[in-house]
């Protein structure tokens, strides 16, 4: 089930890429159509980028879940309920990627052109490291000292 979900998410990334790339161009005119499993629609630039973020975050979390399954199955420590937990991690990875993107975009890059490759990379890493990214966001929200946050970024 997880490999099929991972393939679907990668297909979604490829389908969204042209629309997200057009959103980053300063001369973007009409919305670029997205073709996804026979459906065709033209999201706005911001919608395409946000969908790219969510898809990349879910892809990263799905990759982490597949690696976790391989480790647990290989070590014979796979437990009941593992699949439900892993599917929830994929949803959490998508959510964390969206929050990380919005925080960084609003705080650091407001008004800047969007680079889809950078956005997808950041979102994929946020999904892959959902637990760690969540801890960093909580520390940021609590206003932890900057030197401690800077130490985490090293």
Order of alpha helices (4+ residues) and beta strands (2+ residues): alpha-beta-beta-alpha-alpha-alpha-alpha-alpha
